[in-house]
Amino acid sequence: MILIGDKDIPSEAIEKINCCGDIKSTKSNSTLLFDFDFEILKYTQKNNLNSAVIVGNIKEVMYASSLDAKYIIPSENILIQAQKIADNYMFDSKILATIENSDEIEEIALKEIDGIIYKYITE
């Protein structure tokens, strides 16, 4: 299970952006976190940049995977469906559940979700 943002587990640098112009001010080799946006996804794919995409529906899950997102962060209402689709189609992208505290890790693990990301990172 991937754990991003847990104080006890080291993880990669994640930088939230809102547009392609924001990428210039991020640390090199960090994973770029953003709400689903075709232009940013195309840019990250073209430039081989790691991306973590917050999605709100299954269509966005499919597009994010097709455009090589490293992580897909679905809303709670489609989390389990997104994981089933990712498993069925053998996505390279990993599905991450958003959590507020470590007490939720066991619940997410039992749902067989690829990993978690803490909410404070996605805000």
trRosetta pair geometry for C-beta under 8 A, 3 or more apart (Angstrom, degrees):
i j d omega theta_ij theta_ji phi_ij phi_ji
1 105 7.6 115 131 -167 153 98
1 108 7.7 115 -151 110 136 105
1 109 5.8 -59 -74 -102 153 95
1 113 7.8 59 -132 88 103 69
1 114 7.1 151 -133 160 59 35
1 115 5.3 143 -178 -103 66 65
1 116 7.2 23 167 -1 111 87
2 11 8.0 91 -179 -128 82 121
2 71 7.9 -139 110 -105 158 117
2 94 5.9 71 0 147 149 153
2 96 6.7 -70 85 -98 121 99
2 114 6.0 13 15 141 110 84
2 115 2.7 -29 59 -101 90 150
2 116 7.1 -176 92 29 69 48
3 6 4.5 -14 158 -1 117 132
3 9 4.7 49 92 76 129 155
3 11 6.5 -132 99 -70 64 129
3 105 7.4 4 -108 -122 113 124
3 115 6.4 -136 -56 -159 35 99
3 116 5.9 9 -119 56 59 95
4 11 4.6 164 -123 171 59 160
4 12 7.2 -37 -121 47 105 80
4 14 6.4 71 178 -35 127 140
4 71 7.9 -17 -16 -104 157 164
4 96 6.8 -16 25 -139 125 143
4 115 6.7 67 -6 149 94 126
4 116 6.8 -159 35 98 73 55
4 117 4.3 -13 71 -109 115 78
4 118 7.0 -137 101 6 67 75
4 121 6.7 -77 130 35 102 171
5 11 6.5 -49 -26 45 36 147
5 14 7.6 -42 -63 25 95 138
5 116 7.9 -98 47 119 103 87
5 117 5.8 85 3 -164 125 58
5 118 3.3 -128 112 19 142 111
5 120 6.7 159 -167 60 137 93
5 121 4.7 -118 -85 -31 136 131
6 9 4.3 35 78 33 118 102
6 11 7.1 98 34 -22 77 125
6 102 6.6 81 -129 -92 105 106
6 116 7.9 71 -49 86 107 114
6 118 6.9 153 -63 -42 51 120
11 14 7.8 -3 121 -21 112 105
12 30 7.2 149 158 -140 94 55
12 31 5.7 71 119 -8 129 114
12 50 7.9 -41 147 109 153 161
13 27 5.7 -37 134 71 158 134
13 29 7.2 83 46 102 118 78
13 30 3.9 -70 104 -116 109 97
13 31 6.9 161 89 19 56 72
14 30 6.5 161 -102 -180 13 99
14 31 5.1 -29 -108 70 68 98
14 33 5.2 44 177 -31 102 125
14 52 6.3 -17 -138 19 113 148
14 117 7.6 97 -79 -147 172 124
14 121 5.5 42 84 -173 140 125
15 26 4.2 144 105 -135 163 114
15 27 6.4 167 -52 27 139 83
15 30 4.5 61 -7 127 111 143
15 31 7.3 158 22 76 70 45
15 32 6.0 -33 72 -110 88 55
15 33 6.5 177 82 20 32 89
16 33 4.7 -45 -96 79 61 107
16 34 6.9 130 -160 -79 61 58
16 121 7.5 168 -50 167 109 62
16 122 7.4 131 -93 -144 123 30
16 123 8.0 -70 -77 82 164 31
17 20 7.9 69 152 -91 136 17
17 22 3.8 166 -146 93 98 133
17 23 6.1 17 -119 -67 160 62
17 26 6.7 -58 -66 -56 118 130
17 32 5.4 -20 11 -163 125 102
17 33 7.0 139 16 66 70 52
17 34 5.1 -42 71 -73 79 113
17 40 7.1 164 99 -138 119 139
18 22 5.7 104 38 -28 66 148
18 34 6.7 161 -98 -130 24 105
18 35 8.0 16 -126 25 63 98
19 22 5.5 115 59 -7 63 99
19 37 7.8 -106 -108 148 52 167
19 39 7.9 -2 -150 95 73 124
19 40 6.9 -139 -147 -75 31 111
20 23 5.8 -31 -172 -1 50 117
20 39 6.3 -88 -36 135 119 104
20 40 5.7 -164 -68 -101 76 71
20 43 4.9 141 -114 -48 119 175
21 24 6.6 -35 -178 9 50 111
22 25 6.1 -66 -168 41 54 102
22 26 6.9 61 140 -38 77 102
23 26 5.6 -51 -156 15 43 118
23 32 6.5 -22 -108 -105 93 143
23 43 7.4 -142 -28 133 155 134
23 49 7.3 -36 -144 -135 132 170
26 30 5.4 -123 165 56 111 128
26 32 6.5 -52 -104 -95 176 92
27 30 4.5 86 71 -29 91 124
29 50 8.0 38 -170 15 47 121
30 50 7.6 -132 124 64 33 112
31 50 4.1 -66 -111 114 78 117
31 51 6.7 163 -171 -99 79 11
31 52 5.3 62 147 -21 117 106
31 70 6.1 -95 -134 58 121 144
31 71 7.0 51 175 11 143 118
32 40 7.5 -142 131 175 134 116
32 44 6.1 -143 54 -101 134 131
32 49 5.9 26 1 145 125 121
32 50 6.7 148 14 90 73 62
32 51 5.1 -30 68 -110 92 69
32 52 6.9 -176 88 25 40 73
33 51 7.7 147 -84 -165 30 58
33 52 4.4 -20 -101 71 76 109
33 53 7.9 -171 -147 -74 50 27
33 54 7.3 54 -178 -28 86 99
33 73 8.0 22 -145 3 99 144
33 121 7.0 171 -63 149 174 94
33 122 6.6 -128 173 -113 139 62
34 37 6.0 -54 136 19 125 116
34 40 5.3 -48 85 126 159 164
34 51 7.2 -47 29 -158 98 102
34 52 7.7 128 18 77 54 63
34 53 6.5 -20 71 -115 71 63
34 54 7.0 -129 114 19 29 92
35 53 7.6 60 -175 -164 16 67
35 54 4.9 -46 -107 67 55 109
36 41 7.5 -1 -155 -42 62 127
36 53 5.5 69 -89 178 65 109
36 54 6.5 -112 -27 82 72 56
36 55 5.0 73 -57 -104 125 68
36 56 6.9 -112 11 7 133 84
36 60 4.5 -44 -115 -155 161 129
36 63 7.5 82 -156 80 118 123
36 64 6.6 -89 -114 -67 99 111
37 40 4.2 57 85 18 113 109
37 41 6.4 170 84 -13 56 87
38 41 5.7 -62 -146 41 29 111
38 42 6.1 28 160 -19 68 107
38 63 7.3 -60 -98 168 84 139
38 67 7.9 178 -141 -62 60 164
39 42 5.9 -53 -146 36 28 109
39 43 6.3 28 154 -19 62 109
40 43 5.6 -57 -148 38 32 114
40 44 6.2 29 156 -17 68 106
40 51 7.4 140 138 -129 98 138
41 44 5.9 -55 -144 37 29 106
41 45 6.3 28 157 -17 64 108
41 51 6.6 160 -116 129 64 172
41 53 6.6 22 -89 -91 108 141
41 63 7.1 68 126 142 172 98
41 64 6.6 -120 -119 -116 138 59
41 67 4.2 56 161 121 114 152
41 69 6.7 -48 -130 -65 104 97
42 45 5.8 -57 -147 38 29 111
42 46 6.1 28 156 -19 65 110
42 67 6.4 -76 -76 -145 49 131
43 46 5.9 -57 -144 38 27 110
43 47 6.1 -3 165 7 64 116
43 49 7.6 -6 123 32 77 129
44 47 6.3 -72 -139 54 25 93
44 49 4.2 -96 -146 69 77 102
44 50 7.4 -72 -173 77 119 11
44 51 4.3 66 148 -50 166 127
44 67 7.6 84 69 146 96 105
44 68 7.5 -153 111 86 94 100
44 69 7.8 56 96 -98 139 62
45 48 7.7 23 -177 -72 28 36
45 51 8.0 -50 -51 2 65 136
45 67 4.8 -104 -51 -177 140 78
45 68 4.7 122 -114 41 95 119
50 70 4.5 4 -157 -20 88 146
51 64 7.9 -137 109 -158 120 94
51 68 7.6 93 34 105 111 73
51 69 4.8 -80 89 -128 103 72
51 70 5.9 148 55 13 47 86
51 71 7.4 -141 111 42 50 71
52 69 7.0 106 -110 -174 21 102
52 70 6.3 -47 -70 69 66 94
52 71 3.9 0 -119 65 84 116
52 72 7.8 -156 -157 -68 55 19
52 73 6.1 45 169 -21 92 116
52 96 7.2 -9 -153 25 111 144
52 117 7.3 112 -174 -83 144 162
53 60 7.6 -149 140 162 122 103
53 64 4.4 -155 70 -129 148 130
53 69 4.6 -69 4 -126 119 147
53 71 7.1 170 21 91 60 64
53 72 5.7 -18 65 -116 92 61
53 73 6.7 -174 89 25 39 82
54 73 4.7 -35 -101 78 61 111
54 122 6.3 112 -81 -157 131 117
55 60 3.8 175 -149 112 109 120
55 61 5.3 153 116 -66 162 62
55 64 5.8 -104 -62 -22 133 143
55 72 5.9 -11 4 -168 127 94
55 73 6.8 147 16 71 73 52
55 74 5.2 -33 72 -102 97 64
55 75 7.3 -112 97 -12 55 77
55 78 7.8 -77 108 79 99 136
55 82 7.6 138 77 -110 128 143
56 60 6.1 62 42 24 61 151
56 74 7.7 143 -95 -153 16 65
56 75 5.2 38 -126 -18 58 126
56 78 7.7 107 171 17 32 136
57 60 5.3 98 59 10 70 101
57 61 7.3 -119 109 -8 41 89
57 78 6.5 147 -130 -50 32 164
58 61 5.1 -46 -151 28 42 119
58 62 6.5 42 152 -19 68 100
58 78 6.1 -149 -60 -159 75 138
58 81 6.4 -64 -88 126 114 125
58 82 6.9 -158 -109 -85 71 76
58 85 6.8 129 -148 -34 104 163
59 62 5.8 -53 -154 34 33 111
59 63 6.5 29 151 -14 66 106
60 63 5.6 -52 -142 40 36 110
60 64 6.0 40 157 -23 67 106
61 64 5.9 -57 -148 35 25 111
61 65 6.5 23 155 -15 61 108
61 72 5.7 82 -135 179 74 148
61 74 6.1 0 -83 -84 113 116
61 78 7.2 -139 -41 137 134 132
61 82 4.8 -151 -116 -127 149 101
61 85 6.4 87 125 81 140 144
61 86 7.6 -101 176 -58 118 93
62 65 6.0 -58 -152 37 28 109
62 66 6.3 26 154 -18 65 110
62 85 7.6 -77 -74 157 82 143
63 66 5.6 -58 -145 39 32 111
63 67 6.1 11 161 -3 68 112
64 67 6.2 -68 -144 49 26 97
64 69 4.1 -15 173 0 91 144
64 72 4.9 125 107 -105 142 108
64 93 6.5 96 123 -120 95 167
65 68 7.8 48 178 -66 31 20
65 69 6.4 -65 -78 39 33 98
65 72 6.6 -31 -60 -52 81 141
65 86 7.2 -170 -91 -109 139 84
65 89 7.4 78 147 100 160 135
65 91 4.7 -81 -135 -131 128 118
65 92 7.5 139 -157 45 84 72
65 93 4.7 -119 -110 13 77 135
68 92 7.2 -12 -134 76 65 129
68 93 7.6 170 -165 -64 27 98
69 72 5.5 93 103 -68 137 79
69 93 5.0 38 83 -113 83 128
70 93 6.5 145 168 -124 11 70
70 94 7.0 -9 155 25 61 92
71 93 6.6 148 -107 -166 13 86
71 94 5.4 -31 -109 68 68 87
71 95 7.8 127 -161 -111 67 13
71 96 5.1 11 -170 -10 116 125
71 115 7.7 -70 -127 65 114 125
71 117 7.3 87 168 -46 151 137
72 82 6.5 -146 117 177 125 132
72 86 7.3 -169 47 -82 134 132
72 91 7.7 -35 3 155 133 158
72 93 5.0 56 -18 155 105 132
72 94 7.3 -179 24 84 74 36
72 95 5.5 -33 72 -104 95 61
72 96 7.1 163 76 20 41 78
73 95 7.9 137 -93 -163 33 54
73 96 4.9 -32 -96 71 81 101
73 97 7.9 146 -144 -102 74 11
73 98 6.2 69 -172 -51 112 98
73 117 6.2 -51 -108 36 127 137
73 122 6.6 -163 152 -108 161 137
74 78 4.7 -105 174 87 130 96
74 79 5.1 173 86 -91 114 53
74 81 8.0 -141 161 66 165 83
74 82 4.2 -178 -29 -19 156 160
74 95 6.6 -15 4 -152 108 102
75 78 5.8 62 63 26 80 94
75 79 7.3 -113 98 -48 36 81
76 79 5.6 -26 -148 -22 34 121
76 97 7.9 64 -105 -150 67 91
76 98 7.5 -85 -63 51 84 100
78 81 5.0 -65 -164 52 69 114
78 82 5.3 76 136 -33 90 102
79 82 5.9 -59 -149 33 23 111
79 83 6.6 20 157 -16 62 106
79 95 7.3 129 -161 167 68 123
79 97 5.6 49 -147 -104 136 95
79 111 7.5 27 125 143 116 149
79 113 6.6 -25 170 -102 107 132
80 83 5.8 -53 -149 35 33 111
80 84 6.5 34 153 -19 65 105
80 111 6.1 -100 -97 -173 97 118
80 113 7.8 -87 -95 -75 56 99
81 84 5.7 -55 -149 36 32 111
81 85 6.3 30 154 -17 66 107
82 85 5.8 -56 -149 38 31 110
82 86 6.2 32 153 -20 65 108
82 95 5.3 149 120 -125 107 134
83 86 5.6 -53 -145 37 32 113
83 87 6.3 31 156 -18 65 106
83 95 4.7 -139 -89 67 75 162
83 111 7.3 125 32 140 165 96
83 112 6.6 142 156 101 144 82
83 113 5.3 -104 -87 -111 144 66
83 114 6.9 -173 -123 -16 100 84
84 87 5.8 -55 -148 38 29 110
84 88 6.1 29 155 -20 65 110
85 88 5.7 -55 -143 38 30 112
85 89 6.1 2 167 6 67 112
85 91 7.7 49 118 -30 75 124
86 89 6.6 -69 -138 52 22 90
86 90 7.9 72 164 -104 53 6
86 91 4.1 -61 -148 21 80 128
86 93 6.6 -103 -130 83 117 89
86 94 7.7 93 -179 -135 150 26
86 95 5.1 -154 0 -34 161 117
86 114 7.3 -65 113 -33 152 127
87 90 7.3 17 -175 -76 29 46
87 91 7.9 -41 -44 18 24 90
91 94 7.7 -180 107 -64 110 29
91 95 7.9 85 69 -39 143 89
94 114 4.1 -158 -168 139 91 154
94 115 5.8 32 151 14 126 116
95 113 5.8 -103 104 -160 106 83
95 114 4.7 124 52 17 68 113
95 115 7.5 157 88 35 48 71
96 113 7.4 96 -135 157 21 113
96 114 6.6 -66 -70 78 53 98
96 115 4.9 -31 -107 84 81 89
96 116 6.1 117 -164 -134 84 13
96 117 4.6 43 160 -11 136 104
97 104 7.8 -135 119 141 125 120
97 108 4.7 -154 51 -128 149 127
97 111 7.7 79 -55 71 151 136
97 113 4.8 39 -25 140 115 164
97 115 7.4 -168 22 101 73 40
97 116 5.2 -35 67 -108 84 73
97 117 7.5 172 79 25 36 68
98 116 7.4 125 -110 -161 13 74
98 117 5.9 -34 -103 73 62 85
98 118 7.6 61 -158 -179 65 12
98 119 5.2 79 175 -85 104 76
98 122 5.8 -52 -119 12 125 155
99 102 7.8 94 128 -86 137 24
99 104 4.0 -172 -143 79 124 138
99 105 6.9 87 176 -65 179 58
99 108 6.6 -89 -61 -36 129 140
99 116 4.9 -10 5 -163 120 126
99 117 7.5 149 23 71 75 35
99 118 6.1 -52 74 -109 76 53
99 119 6.6 -122 90 -28 26 89
100 104 6.8 93 41 -10 67 140
100 118 7.2 79 -132 -156 20 77
100 119 5.0 -9 -92 9 64 131
101 104 6.2 113 70 -1 58 98
102 105 5.4 -15 -167 -14 61 118
103 106 7.7 -46 177 20 43 100
104 107 5.4 -58 -162 41 59 115
104 108 6.0 54 145 -21 84 106
104 116 7.3 141 102 -128 103 147
105 108 5.9 -62 -150 39 31 108
105 109 6.1 32 154 -21 68 108
105 116 6.2 -100 -110 -7 75 156
106 109 5.6 -55 -146 36 31 113
106 110 6.3 30 156 -19 65 106
107 110 5.9 -57 -150 36 28 110
107 111 6.7 24 151 -15 62 107
108 111 5.7 -58 -152 38 34 110
108 113 4.9 -63 -178 44 88 126
108 116 5.4 96 95 -72 169 111
109 112 7.5 36 175 -76 38 33
109 113 7.5 -89 -83 43 25 79
113 116 7.3 80 102 -65 124 70
117 121 5.6 -96 170 65 100 132
117 122 6.2 96 119 -45 120 110
118 121 5.3 95 72 -1 79 103
118 122 7.8 -169 99 -1 45 90
119 122 5.8 -67 -151 42 42 105
119 123 6.3 46 156 -34 75 104
120 123 6.1 -49 -146 21 32 115
